[in-house]
Amino acid sequence: MNQTTIFWPMLAHVLLIYIVYAVLGRRRYVAVKSGEAKVSQYKARSTEPASCVSVASNLSNQFELPVLFYALCLTLHMTNGVNYLTLALMWIFVASRYFHAWVHLTSNDLLLRSRSFFVGAVIILLGWIWFALHLLGAV
């Protein structure tokens, strides 16, 4: 398998980050334009309108668990560990991040958000377990 295919899920996640940045910028602009917020409120997240705080929180989420995703993708590439299983796992992880962001930016349903986070966390854990087995020569 072409080892560079692992970069496509990474690029898909980068796109998600930029989408969330765009949503955050738009919501902040609308909040200031409508008078809901003043520019000075964005100095500290605690004073931002709720419509912006959830987006800012989601943006932070895109740099927490995904750190393990990026590290895993790069180590898989470096060790020729990319195969159909690992590629599928990484795409499932990215799909879980898109779903998590969609829920966070729309209904903000905590149950759905936590379930999608859990799915992503388990997928990354499985990927790291597979990587360890790959290093041991067991797979």
N, CA, C and O atoms as a MOPAC input file, in Angstrom:
PM7 MOZYME 1SCF
protein

 N      0.84800 1    -1.18700 1     0.00000 1
 C      0.00000 1     0.00000 1     0.00000 1
 C      0.88700 1     1.24200 1     0.00000 1
 O      1.94900 1     1.26200 1     0.62200 1
 N      0.43900 1     2.26300 1    -0.69900 1
 C      1.15400 1     3.53000 1    -0.73400 1
 C      1.07300 1     4.18100 1     0.65900 1
 O     -0.01400 1     4.49300 1     1.14500 1
 N      2.21400 1     4.37400 1     1.27400 1
 C      2.26800 1     4.88700 1     2.64200 1
 C      1.77700 1     6.33100 1     2.75800 1
 O      1.38700 1     6.76700 1     3.84100 1
 N      1.79400 1     7.06500 1     1.66200 1
 C      1.36600 1     8.46800 1     1.74100 1
 C     -0.15200 1     8.62600 1     1.82800 1
 O     -0.64000 1     9.73100 1     2.06500 1
 N     -0.90300 1     7.54500 1     1.64300 1
 C     -2.36400 1     7.65200 1     1.76700 1
 C     -2.78500 1     8.06100 1     3.17700 1
 O     -3.89600 1     8.55300 1     3.37300 1
 N     -1.91100 1     7.86100 1     4.15100 1
 C     -2.22700 1     8.23300 1     5.53200 1
 C     -2.36400 1     9.74700 1     5.68500 1
 O     -2.94600 1    10.23000 1     6.65600 1
 N     -1.82600 1    10.48700 1     4.72300 1
 C     -1.90500 1    11.94500 1     4.81500 1
 C     -3.27800 1    12.49300 1     4.43300 1
 O     -3.59300 1    13.62900 1     4.78800 1
 N     -4.10700 1    11.72300 1     3.72200 1
 C     -5.44400 1    12.20300 1     3.35100 1
 C     -6.35500 1    12.41400 1     4.55400 1
 O     -7.02800 1    13.44200 1     4.62300 1
 N     -6.40400 1    11.47600 1     5.51000 1
 C     -7.20800 1    11.77700 1     6.70800 1
 C     -6.65800 1    12.97700 1     7.48100 1
 O     -7.42100 1    13.74800 1     8.06200 1
 N     -5.33700 1    13.13100 1     7.48500 1
 C     -4.75400 1    14.29300 1     8.15500 1
 C     -5.21400 1    15.58800 1     7.47600 1
 O     -5.59700 1    16.54500 1     8.14900 1
 N     -5.17400 1    15.60900 1     6.16400 1
 C     -5.62800 1    16.79300 1     5.42900 1
 C     -7.11200 1    17.05600 1     5.66000 1
 O     -7.53600 1    18.20800 1     5.74000 1
 N     -7.89600 1    15.99600 1     5.76700 1
 C     -9.33300 1    16.15500 1     6.03700 1
 C     -9.54700 1    16.79200 1     7.40800 1
 O    -10.45200 1    17.60900 1     7.57700 1
 N     -8.72400 1    16.42800 1     8.38000 1
 C     -8.85600 1    17.02800 1     9.70400 1
 C     -8.38700 1    18.48400 1     9.69500 1
 O     -8.98200 1    19.33100 1    10.36200 1
 N     -7.34000 1    18.77400 1     8.95500 1
 C     -6.89200 1    20.16200 1     8.82200 1
 C     -8.01800 1    21.01600 1     8.23400 1
 O     -8.24800 1    22.13900 1     8.68200 1
 N     -8.71300 1    20.48300 1     7.23400 1
 C     -9.85900 1    21.19500 1     6.65700 1
 C    -10.91000 1    21.47300 1     7.72600 1
 O    -11.46300 1    22.57100 1     7.77900 1
 N    -11.18800 1    20.49200 1     8.57400 1
 C    -12.15700 1    20.69200 1     9.65600 1
 C    -11.72500 1    21.84600 1    10.56000 1
 O    -12.55100 1    22.67400 1    10.94400 1
 N    -10.46200 1    21.90500 1    10.89400 1
 C     -9.96400 1    22.98500 1    11.75800 1
 C    -10.23700 1    24.34000 1    11.11600 1
 O    -10.68300 1    25.26900 1    11.78900 1
 N     -9.97200 1    24.45600 1     9.82800 1
 C    -10.21800 1    25.72400 1     9.15200 1
 C    -11.71000 1    26.04000 1     9.05000 1
 O    -12.10300 1    27.20600 1     9.09600 1
 N    -12.53000 1    25.01800 1     8.91400 1
 C    -13.98100 1    25.23400 1     8.91500 1
 C    -14.42100 1    25.79700 1    10.27000 1
 O    -15.20400 1    26.74500 1    10.32700 1
 N    -13.91800 1    25.21500 1    11.34900 1
 C    -14.28000 1    25.69700 1    12.69200 1
 C    -13.76200 1    27.12000 1    12.89900 1
 O    -14.45700 1    27.94500 1    13.49200 1
 N    -12.55100 1    27.41800 1    12.41900 1
 C    -12.05900 1    28.80300 1    12.49600 1
 C    -13.00000 1    29.75000 1    11.76100 1
 O    -13.30200 1    30.83400 1    12.26100 1
 N    -13.46100 1    29.35500 1    10.59300 1
 C    -14.37400 1    30.19700 1     9.81300 1
 C    -15.69200 1    30.41600 1    10.56000 1
 O    -16.20600 1    31.53300 1    10.60000 1
 N    -16.23600 1    29.35000 1    11.15100 1
 C    -17.47700 1    29.47900 1    11.92500 1
 C    -17.25900 1    30.40400 1    13.11700 1
 O    -18.10700 1    31.24500 1    13.41400 1
 N    -16.13500 1    30.25100 1    13.79400 1
 C    -15.84400 1    31.10600 1    14.94300 1
 C    -15.72900 1    32.56700 1    14.52100 1
 O    -16.29400 1    33.45000 1    15.16600 1
 N    -15.01100 1    32.81600 1    13.45800 1
 C    -14.87400 1    34.18700 1    12.97600 1
 C    -16.21700 1    34.79200 1    12.60600 1
 O    -16.49800 1    35.94600 1    12.92600 1
 N    -17.03400 1    34.01100 1    11.93700 1
 C    -18.36700 1    34.48100 1    11.53300 1
 C    -19.23500 1    34.77300 1    12.75400 1
 O    -19.88700 1    35.81500 1    12.82000 1
 N    -19.24300 1    33.85400 1    13.72100 1
 C    -20.08700 1    34.07400 1    14.91300 1
 C    -19.61000 1    35.27900 1    15.70600 1
 O    -20.42900 1    36.04000 1    16.22200 1
 N    -18.30900 1    35.46400 1    15.81100 1
 C    -17.79600 1    36.62800 1    16.53300 1
 C    -18.17100 1    37.91500 1    15.80100 1
 O    -18.56800 1    38.89800 1    16.42700 1
 N    -18.04600 1    37.90400 1    14.49200 1
 C    -18.41000 1    39.08100 1    13.69100 1
 C    -19.88600 1    39.42000 1    13.88200 1
 O    -20.24200 1    40.57300 1    14.12000 1
 N    -20.73500 1    38.40500 1    13.77500 1
 C    -22.18200 1    38.61900 1    13.93000 1
 C    -22.50400 1    39.10600 1    15.33900 1
 O    -23.35900 1    39.97600 1    15.50300 1
 N    -21.84100 1    38.56700 1    16.35400 1
 C    -22.10000 1    38.98600 1    17.73200 1
 C    -21.74100 1    40.45600 1    17.93800 1
 O    -22.46800 1    41.17800 1    18.62000 1
 N    -20.64900 1    40.89800 1    17.36900 1
 C    -20.25400 1    42.30400 1    17.50100 1
 C    -21.18200 1    43.18900 1    16.67800 1
 O    -21.63900 1    44.23200 1    17.14800 1
 N    -21.45500 1    42.76500 1    15.45200 1
 C    -22.30700 1    43.55000 1    14.54700 1
 C    -23.71700 1    43.72800 1    15.12200 1
 O    -24.32000 1    44.79200 1    14.97700 1
 N    -24.23700 1    42.68600 1    15.77400 1
 C    -25.59800 1    42.75100 1    16.32200 1
 C    -25.65600 1    43.45600 1    17.67400 1
 O    -26.74400 1    43.73600 1    18.17800 1
 N    -24.50800 1    43.74200 1    18.26000 1
 C    -24.48400 1    44.38400 1    19.56800 1
 C    -24.50300 1    43.40300 1    20.72500 1
 O    -24.49900 1    43.81000 1    21.88700 1
 N    -24.52400 1    42.09500 1    20.41300 1
 C    -24.51700 1    41.07900 1    21.46900 1
 C    -23.19500 1    41.10200 1    22.23900 1
 O    -23.14600 1    40.74400 1    23.41600 1
 N    -22.13500 1    41.52300 1    21.56700 1
 C    -20.81300 1    41.54500 1    22.20000 1
 C    -20.03700 1    42.76600 1    21.73600 1
 O    -20.33300 1    43.36700 1    20.70400 1
 N    -19.03500 1    43.11100 1    22.53000 1
 C    -18.09000 1    44.15900 1    22.15700 1
 C    -16.75700 1    43.48500 1    21.85200 1
 O    -16.44400 1    42.43100 1    22.40500 1
 N    -15.99900 1    44.08600 1    20.99200 1
 C    -14.70300 1    43.51400 1    20.60700 1
 C    -13.86700 1    43.21300 1    21.84800 1
 O    -13.16300 1    42.20400 1    21.88500 1
 N    -13.93200 1    44.05500 1    22.84400 1
 C    -13.12400 1    43.87000 1    24.05900 1
 C    -13.47300 1    42.58100 1    24.81000 1
 O    -12.66000 1    42.07900 1    25.58600 1
 N    -14.67600 1    42.04400 1    24.58600 1
 C    -15.07900 1    40.81200 1    25.26800 1
 C    -14.27000 1    39.60000 1    24.81600 1
 O    -14.24700 1    38.58100 1    25.50500 1
 N    -13.61500 1    39.70000 1    23.68200 1
 C    -12.88200 1    38.55500 1    23.15700 1
 C    -11.47400 1    38.44000 1    23.72800 1
 O    -10.71100 1    37.55600 1    23.33700 1
 N    -11.13300 1    39.32800 1    24.64700 1
 C     -9.82900 1    39.22700 1    25.31000 1
 C     -9.78700 1    38.01000 1    26.22600 1
 O     -8.73400 1    37.39200 1    26.38400 1
 N    -10.90300 1    37.66400 1    26.82400 1
 C    -11.00300 1    36.49000 1    27.70200 1
 C    -12.24400 1    35.71500 1    27.30100 1
 O    -13.32500 1    36.28600 1    27.15900 1
 N    -12.08400 1    34.42400 1    27.12100 1
 C    -13.20000 1    33.60300 1    26.65200 1
 C    -14.39700 1    33.66100 1    27.60800 1
 O    -15.54100 1    33.52000 1    27.17400 1
 N    -14.14900 1    33.86300 1    28.87100 1
 C    -15.24000 1    33.85400 1    29.84900 1
 C    -16.23000 1    34.99000 1    29.61600 1
 O    -17.35800 1    34.93400 1    30.10500 1
 N    -15.82500 1    36.01500 1    28.87900 1
 C    -16.74600 1    37.12700 1    28.63300 1
 C    -17.35100 1    37.09500 1    27.23200 1
 O    -18.10000 1    37.99800 1    26.86100 1
 N    -17.03200 1    36.06500 1    26.45600 1
 C    -17.60500 1    35.92000 1    25.10800 1
 C    -19.06600 1    35.49100 1    25.20500 1
 O    -19.47400 1    34.86800 1    26.18500 1
 N    -19.85000 1    35.83000 1    24.18000 1
 C    -21.23000 1    35.31500 1    24.13000 1
 C    -21.21300 1    33.78600 1    24.00900 1
 O    -20.27200 1    33.20700 1    23.46700 1
 N    -22.24900 1    33.15700 1    24.51200 1
 C    -22.33600 1    31.68500 1    24.49600 1
 C    -22.22600 1    31.12500 1    23.07700 1
 O    -21.66000 1    30.05000 1    22.87600 1
 N    -22.76300 1    31.84700 1    22.10000 1
 C    -22.71900 1    31.35900 1    20.71800 1
 C    -21.28900 1    31.23900 1    20.21100 1
 O    -21.01700 1    30.44800 1    19.30800 1
 N    -20.38900 1    31.99900 1    20.77200 1
 C    -18.98300 1    31.95500 1    20.36500 1
 C    -18.16400 1    31.00600 1    21.24400 1
 O    -17.22600 1    30.36800 1    20.76600 1
 N    -18.51700 1    30.91600 1    22.50800 1
 C    -17.75100 1    30.06900 1    23.43300 1
 C    -17.76200 1    28.61400 1    22.99400 1
 O    -16.73100 1    27.94400 1    23.05500 1
 N    -18.90900 1    28.11600 1    22.55400 1
 C    -18.96400 1    26.70300 1    22.15000 1
 C    -18.08300 1    26.44100 1    20.93800 1
 O    -17.47600 1    25.37500 1    20.83500 1
 N    -18.00300 1    27.40100 1    20.01600 1
 C    -17.14400 1    27.23200 1    18.84300 1
 C    -15.68200 1    27.30300 1    19.25400 1
 O    -14.86800 1    26.50400 1    18.79100 1
 N    -15.34300 1    28.24500 1    20.11500 1
 C    -13.96700 1    28.36000 1    20.59900 1
 C    -13.56000 1    27.09800 1    21.35900 1
 O    -12.42300 1    26.64000 1    21.24500 1
 N    -14.48100 1    26.54300 1    22.12600 1
 C    -14.19600 1    25.29100 1    22.84300 1
 C    -13.96100 1    24.14700 1    21.86300 1
 O    -13.06600 1    23.32400 1    22.05900 1
 N    -14.77400 1    24.10200 1    20.80200 1
 C    -14.58700 1    23.04700 1    19.81900 1
 C    -13.24900 1    23.19200 1    19.11800 1
 O    -12.58600 1    22.19700 1    18.82500 1
 N    -12.85500 1    24.41200 1    18.85300 1
 C    -11.55400 1    24.63200 1    18.22800 1
 C    -10.43900 1    24.10000 1    19.12600 1
 O     -9.50100 1    23.46700 1    18.64400 1
 N    -10.54000 1    24.35200 1    20.41500 1
 C     -9.55500 1    23.78800 1    21.36000 1
 C     -9.57800 1    22.26500 1    21.32300 1
 O     -8.52900 1    21.62500 1    21.39600 1
 N    -10.77100 1    21.68300 1    21.21100 1
 C    -10.89400 1    20.22600 1    21.13300 1
 C    -10.14100 1    19.65700 1    19.94200 1
 O     -9.65600 1    18.52700 1    20.00100 1
 N    -10.03500 1    20.42400 1    18.86000 1
 C     -9.36400 1    19.93900 1    17.65300 1
 C     -7.84400 1    19.85600 1    17.82200 1
 O     -7.14200 1    19.37200 1    16.93500 1
 N     -7.34400 1    20.33100 1    18.96500 1
 C     -5.90500 1    20.28000 1    19.23000 1
 C     -5.58600 1    19.46600 1    20.48300 1
 O     -4.48900 1    19.57600 1    21.02900 1
 N     -6.52100 1    18.66200 1    20.93400 1
 C     -6.30100 1    17.83400 1    22.11600 1
 C     -6.12200 1    16.37700 1    21.68800 1
 O     -4.99700 1    15.95800 1    21.41900 1
 N     -7.17700 1    15.61200 1    21.62000 1
 C     -7.09300 1    14.21700 1    21.17700 1
 C     -6.44500 1    14.08000 1    19.79400 1
 O     -5.69600 1    13.12800 1    19.57300 1
 N     -6.70700 1    14.99500 1    18.86100 1
 C     -6.07200 1    14.85900 1    17.54600 1
 C     -4.54700 1    14.89000 1    17.55500 1
 O     -3.92600 1    14.46800 1    16.58000 1
 N     -3.93200 1    15.37500 1    18.62000 1
 C     -2.46300 1    15.31400 1    18.70200 1
 C     -2.00600 1    13.85800 1    18.60600 1
 O     -1.01700 1    13.55800 1    17.93700 1
 N     -2.72300 1    12.96000 1    19.27200 1
 C     -2.39200 1    11.53400 1    19.19600 1
 C     -2.62000 1    10.99400 1    17.79400 1
 O     -1.87800 1    10.12400 1    17.33700 1
 N     -3.63700 1    11.49700 1    17.10800 1
 C     -3.93400 1    11.11700 1    15.72800 1
 C     -2.78500 1    11.50500 1    14.80100 1
 O     -2.31700 1    10.68800 1    14.00700 1
 N     -2.33500 1    12.75000 1    14.90500 1
 C     -1.24100 1    13.19500 1    14.03800 1
 C      0.03800 1    12.42700 1    14.32400 1
 O      0.73400 1    12.01400 1    13.39700 1
 N      0.35000 1    12.23400 1    15.58800 1
 C      1.55400 1    11.48000 1    15.94100 1
 C      1.47300 1    10.05300 1    15.40500 1
 O      2.46100 1     9.51900 1    14.90000 1
 N      0.29900 1     9.44000 1    15.51400 1
 C      0.12000 1     8.07400 1    15.02500 1
 C      0.26500 1     8.00800 1    13.51000 1
 O      0.94600 1     7.12500 1    12.98800 1
 N     -0.36900 1     8.93200 1    12.80800 1
 C     -0.26600 1     8.93800 1    11.34000 1
 C      1.18600 1     9.06500 1    10.89900 1
 O      1.63100 1     8.35100 1    10.00100 1
 N      1.91400 1     9.96100 1    11.52100 1
 C      3.30900 1    10.16800 1    11.13000 1
 C      4.17900 1     8.96100 1    11.46400 1
 O      5.04900 1     8.58600 1    10.67800 1
 N      3.95200 1     8.35200 1    12.62400 1
 C      4.75600 1     7.17500 1    12.97900 1
 C      4.40400 1     5.98200 1    12.09600 1
 O      5.28200 1     5.19700 1    11.73900 1
 N      3.14700 1     5.84200 1    11.74500 1
 C      2.75800 1     4.77200 1    10.81600 1
 C      3.44900 1     4.96200 1     9.47000 1
 O      3.94900 1     4.00700 1     8.87800 1
 N      3.47000 1     6.19000 1     9.00200 1
 C      4.12800 1     6.47500 1     7.72800 1
 C      5.62300 1     6.16900 1     7.80800 1
 O      6.17900 1     5.54700 1     6.90400 1
 N      6.26400 1     6.59800 1     8.87400 1
 C      7.71200 1     6.42900 1     9.02000 1
 C      8.13400 1     4.97200 1     9.13600 1
 O      9.25000 1     4.61300 1     8.76000 1
 N      7.24500 1     4.13400 1     9.65500 1
 C      7.60200 1     2.73200 1     9.88200 1
 C      6.95300 1     1.78800 1     8.87900 1
 O      6.94100 1     0.57400 1     9.08100 1
 N      6.41100 1     2.34700 1     7.79600 1
 C      5.70500 1     1.54300 1     6.78800 1
 C      4.56400 1     0.73400 1     7.40700 1
 O      4.31900 1    -0.41100 1     7.02700 1
 N      3.88300 1     1.34300 1     8.35300 1
 C      2.78700 1     0.67300 1     9.04000 1
 C      1.41000 1     0.97900 1     8.47700 1
 O      0.40000 1     0.54000 1     9.02700 1
 N      1.36300 1     1.73000 1     7.38300 1
 C      0.06800 1     2.07600 1     6.79900 1
 C     -0.44900 1     0.88100 1     6.00200 1
 O      0.22200 1     0.36700 1     5.10700 1
 N     -1.65600 1     0.45900 1     6.35300 1
 C     -2.34400 1    -0.59600 1     5.58700 1
 C     -3.83200 1    -0.23700 1     5.56200 1
 O     -4.23100 1     0.81900 1     6.05300 1
 N     -4.63400 1    -1.11100 1     4.99600 1
 C     -6.06100 1    -0.80100 1     4.88000 1
 C     -6.72400 1    -0.63400 1     6.24900 1
 O     -7.61000 1     0.20400 1     6.40900 1
 N     -6.30500 1    -1.41700 1     7.22400 1
 C     -6.87800 1    -1.30900 1     8.56900 1
 C     -6.54300 1     0.03900 1     9.19500 1
 O     -7.43100 1     0.74000 1     9.68000 1
 N     -5.26800 1     0.40100 1     9.18500 1
 C     -4.87600 1     1.66400 1     9.82900 1
 C     -5.48400 1     2.85400 1     9.09500 1
 O     -5.88700 1     3.83400 1     9.72300 1
 N     -5.54900 1     2.77100 1     7.77600 1
 C     -6.15300 1     3.85900 1     7.01100 1
 C     -7.64100 1     3.98300 1     7.33600 1
 O     -8.15200 1     5.09200 1     7.49600 1
 N     -8.32700 1     2.86400 1     7.43200 1
 C     -9.74700 1     2.89000 1     7.79600 1
 C     -9.93900 1     3.46700 1     9.20000 1
 O    -10.84700 1     4.26700 1     9.42400 1
 N     -9.09700 1     3.06800 1    10.13100 1
 C     -9.19300 1     3.60200 1    11.49500 1
 C     -9.02400 1     5.11700 1    11.50400 1
 O     -9.75800 1     5.82600 1    12.19300 1
 N     -8.06100 1     5.60600 1    10.74200 1
 C     -7.82000 1     7.05200 1    10.72700 1
 C     -8.98600 1     7.80300 1    10.09400 1
 O     -9.34200 1     8.88800 1    10.55300 1
 N     -9.58600 1     7.23900 1     9.04700 1
 C    -10.76800 1     7.87900 1     8.44200 1
 C    -11.95300 1     7.86300 1     9.40900 1
 O    -12.70900 1     8.83200 1     9.47700 1
 N    -12.11500 1     6.78300 1    10.14700 1
 C    -13.19700 1     6.72600 1    11.13800 1
 C    -12.96800 1     7.77300 1    12.21800 1
 O    -13.91000 1     8.42900 1    12.66300 1
 N    -11.71800 1     7.93000 1    12.63900 1
 C    -11.40200 1     8.95400 1    13.63100 1
 C    -11.78900 1    10.33800 1    13.10400 1
 O    -12.44200 1    11.11300 1    13.80200 1
 N    -11.38500 1    10.63900 1    11.87900 1
 C    -11.69600 1    11.94700 1    11.30000 1
 C    -13.20900 1    12.13600 1    11.19200 1
 O    -13.71900 1    13.22100 1    11.47500 1
 N    -13.92300 1    11.09800 1    10.79000 1
 C    -15.38700 1    11.19200 1    10.71800 1
 C    -15.96900 1    11.48300 1    12.10500 1
 O    -16.91900 1    12.25600 1    12.23300 1
 N    -15.39600 1    10.86200 1    13.13800 1
 C    -15.89300 1    11.12000 1    14.49900 1
 C    -15.63200 1    12.56200 1    14.90700 1
 O    -16.42500 1    13.14800 1    15.64400 1
 N    -14.51700 1    13.15200 1    14.43200 1
 C    -14.20800 1    14.54700 1    14.74500 1
 C    -15.16500 1    15.49300 1    14.01700 1
 O    -15.58700 1    16.50600 1    14.57500 1
 N    -15.50300 1    15.15900 1    12.77800 1
 C    -16.47000 1    15.98800 1    12.03700 1
 C    -17.83300 1    15.92000 1    12.72800 1
 O    -18.50300 1    16.94000 1    12.88700 1
 N    -18.23900 1    14.72200 1    13.13400 1
 C    -19.52900 1    14.58700 1    13.80900 1
 C    -19.51100 1    15.34200 1    15.13200 1
 O    -20.46300 1    16.05100 1    15.46000 1
 N    -18.43400 1    15.18900 1    15.88600 1
 C    -18.28700 1    15.87800 1    17.16600 1
 C    -18.39200 1    17.39500 1    16.96700 1
 O    -19.09300 1    18.07700 1    17.71600 1
 N    -17.69900 1    17.91200 1    15.96500 1
 C    -17.74500 1    19.35400 1    15.70100 1
 C    -19.14900 1    19.78400 1    15.28300 1
 O    -19.64500 1    20.81700 1    15.73300 1
 N    -19.78500 1    18.99800 1    14.43000 1
 C    -21.13800 1    19.33800 1    13.98200 1
 C    -22.08800 1    19.41900 1    15.17600 1
 O    -22.86800 1    20.36500 1    15.28700 1
 N    -22.02300 1    18.43000 1    16.06700 1
 C    -22.89000 1    18.44700 1    17.25000 1
 C    -22.55000 1    19.64600 1    18.12800 1
 O    -23.44400 1    20.35800 1    18.58700 1
 N    -21.26300 1    19.86800 1    18.35800 1
 C    -20.82500 1    20.95400 1    19.22900 1
 C    -21.27700 1    22.32000 1    18.68900 1
 O    -21.63600 1    23.20700 1    19.46400 1
 N    -21.25700 1    22.48300 1    17.36800 1
 C    -21.57900 1    23.77900 1    16.76900 1
 C    -23.06700 1    23.96500 1    16.48200 1
 O    -23.50000 1    25.06100 1    16.12700 1
 N    -23.84000 1    22.90700 1    16.63300 1
 C    -25.28800 1    23.02400 1    16.38400 1
 C    -26.05700 1    22.81000 1    17.68800 1
 O    -26.23000 1    23.75300 1    18.46000 1
 N    -26.50900 1    21.61000 1    17.93600 1
 C    -27.34700 1    21.34700 1    19.11400 1
 C    -26.56500 1    21.35800 1    20.41900 1
 O    -27.13300 1    21.61300 1    21.48100 1
 N    -25.27700 1    21.08500 1    20.34900 1
 C    -24.40400 1    20.96400 1    21.52500 1
 C    -24.95500 1    19.93300 1    22.52000 1
 O    -24.86100 1    20.10400 1    23.73600 1
 N    -25.52400 1    18.87600 1    21.97600 1
 C    -26.05600 1    17.77900 1    22.78800 1
 C    -24.88400 1    17.03900 1    23.42800 1
 O    -24.09100 1    16.39700 1    22.74000 1
 N    -24.78600 1    17.13700 1    24.74500 1
 C    -23.64000 1    16.57800 1    25.46100 1
 C    -23.53600 1    15.07000 1    25.30300 1
 O    -22.42700 1    14.54600 1    25.20200 1
 N    -24.65200 1    14.35700 1    25.27800 1
 C    -24.61700 1    12.90600 1    25.12600 1
 C    -24.02600 1    12.52200 1    23.76700 1
 O    -23.14900 1    11.66000 1    23.69400 1
 N    -24.49600 1    13.14900 1    22.70400 1
 C    -23.94800 1    12.87100 1    21.36900 1
 C    -22.48500 1    13.26100 1    21.27500 1
 O    -21.68000 1    12.53200 1    20.69600 1
 N    -22.13700 1    14.40900 1    21.84200 1
 C    -20.75100 1    14.86400 1    21.82600 1
 C    -19.84800 1    13.88500 1    22.54600 1
 O    -18.78900 1    13.52100 1    22.03300 1
 N    -20.25300 1    13.45700 1    23.72100 1
 C    -19.40700 1    12.54800 1    24.50000 1
 C    -19.28300 1    11.19200 1    23.82000 1
 O    -18.22000 1    10.57300 1    23.86200 1
 N    -20.35100 1    10.72700 1    23.19700 1
 C    -20.28000 1     9.45100 1    22.47600 1
 C    -19.34900 1     9.53600 1    21.27800 1
 O    -18.57500 1     8.61100 1    21.03100 1
 N    -19.41000 1    10.63000 1    20.53000 1
 C    -18.52800 1    10.76300 1    19.37400 1
 C    -17.07900 1    10.92300 1    19.82000 1
 O    -16.16600 1    10.42600 1    19.16100 1
 N    -16.86600 1    11.61500 1    20.93700 1
 C    -15.51000 1    11.71400 1    21.48500 1
 C    -15.00300 1    10.33200 1    21.88200 1
 O    -13.86100 1     9.97800 1    21.58700 1
 N    -15.84700 1     9.55500 1    22.54900 1
 C    -15.46600 1     8.21800 1    22.99800 1
 C    -15.10200 1     7.32900 1    21.81000 1
 O    -14.10400 1     6.61000 1    21.85300 1
 N    -15.90600 1     7.37800 1    20.75600 1
 C    -15.61300 1     6.58700 1    19.55400 1
 C    -14.22900 1     6.95600 1    19.01500 1
 O    -13.41400 1     6.07900 1    18.72700 1
 N    -13.97400 1     8.25200 1    18.88200 1
 C    -12.67100 1     8.69800 1    18.38500 1
 C    -11.52600 1     8.26400 1    19.28300 1
 O    -10.48200 1     7.82900 1    18.79600 1
 N    -11.71400 1     8.37900 1    20.58700 1
 C    -10.66000 1     7.98800 1    21.53500 1
 C    -10.36200 1     6.49300 1    21.44300 1
 O     -9.20100 1     6.08600 1    21.49000 1
 N    -11.39900 1     5.68000 1    21.31500 1
 C    -11.20200 1     4.22600 1    21.19500 1
 C    -10.51000 1     3.89800 1    19.87600 1
 O     -9.63000 1     3.03700 1    19.84100 1
 N    -10.88700 1     4.56100 1    18.80500 1
 C    -10.26800 1     4.32200 1    17.49800 1
 C     -8.77700 1     4.63200 1    17.55300 1
 O     -7.96300 1     3.85500 1    17.05500 1
 N     -8.42000 1     5.74900 1    18.14800 1
 C     -6.99900 1     6.10600 1    18.25200 1
 C     -6.26400 1     5.11300 1    19.14400 1
 O     -5.12400 1     4.74800 1    18.85400 1
 N     -6.90000 1     4.67400 1    20.22200 1
 C     -6.28600 1     3.65400 1    21.07700 1
 C     -6.03100 1     2.37000 1    20.28300 1
 O     -4.95500 1     1.78000 1    20.38100 1
 N     -7.00900 1     1.94500 1    19.50900 1
 C     -6.82600 1     0.74200 1    18.68000 1
 C     -5.68200 1     0.93200 1    17.68500 1
 O     -4.90600 1     0.01000 1    17.43600 1
 N     -5.58700 1     2.13000 1    17.12300 1
 C     -4.49600 1     2.42400 1    16.20300 1
 C     -3.14000 1     2.32800 1    16.87500 1
 O     -2.19400 1     1.79500 1    16.29600 1
 N     -3.03800 1     2.83900 1    18.09400 1
 C     -1.76700 1     2.76000 1    18.82100 1
 C     -1.44100 1     1.32200 1    19.21400 1
 O     -0.27900 1     0.91800 1    19.19600 1
 N     -2.45900 1     0.55600 1    19.56500 1
 C     -2.22500 1    -0.87300 1    19.87500 1
 C     -1.72100 1    -1.58600 1    18.62900 1
 O     -0.77500 1    -2.37000 1    18.69800 1
 N     -2.35500 1    -1.31200 1    17.48300 1
 C     -1.90600 1    -1.93300 1    16.23400 1
 C     -0.46300 1    -1.52700 1    15.94300 1
 O      0.34100 1    -2.35900 1    15.52400 1
 N     -0.13100 1    -0.26300 1    16.16100 1
 C      1.22900 1     0.22800 1    15.92500 1
 C      2.23100 1    -0.51900 1    16.81300 1
 O      3.29900 1    -0.91300 1    16.34500 1
 N      1.89300 1    -0.71200 1    18.07900 1
 C      2.78500 1    -1.44800 1    18.98500 1
 C      3.00000 1    -2.86800 1    18.49500 1
 O      4.11900 1    -3.38200 1    18.52000 1
 N      1.92200 1    -3.49900 1    18.05000 1
 C      2.04000 1    -4.86000 1    17.50200 1
 C      2.87200 1    -4.86000 1    16.22400 1
 O      3.64600 1    -5.78700 1    15.98700 1
 N      2.72200 1    -3.85600 1    15.42300 1
 C      3.51600 1    -3.69700 1    14.20100 1
 C      5.01100 1    -3.59700 1    14.56100 1
 O      5.85100 1    -4.24100 1    13.93200 1
 N      5.32300 1    -2.80400 1    15.55300 1
 C      6.72500 1    -2.66500 1    15.98100 1
 C      7.29400 1    -3.98300 1    16.50700 1
 O      8.47500 1    -4.27800 1    16.32700 1
 N      6.44300 1    -4.76300 1    17.15300 1
 C      6.87700 1    -6.05800 1    17.68400 1
 C      6.95800 1    -7.12400 1    16.59500 1
 O      7.45800 1    -8.22500 1    16.82600 1
 N      6.46400 1    -6.78900 1    15.41300 1
 C      6.46400 1    -7.75900 1    14.31200 1
 C      5.35000 1    -8.77000 1    14.40700 1
 O      5.38100 1    -9.80300 1    13.73800 1
 N      4.36000 1    -8.47800 1    15.23900 1
 C      3.26000 1    -9.42800 1    15.45700 1
 C      2.17400 1    -9.30500 1    14.39400 1
 O      1.34300 1   -10.20400 1    14.26300 1
 N      2.16200 1    -8.21600 1    13.63600 1
 C      1.16000 1    -8.04900 1    12.57000 1
 C      1.85600 1    -7.65600 1    11.27700 1
 O      1.19800 1    -7.46600 1    10.25400 1

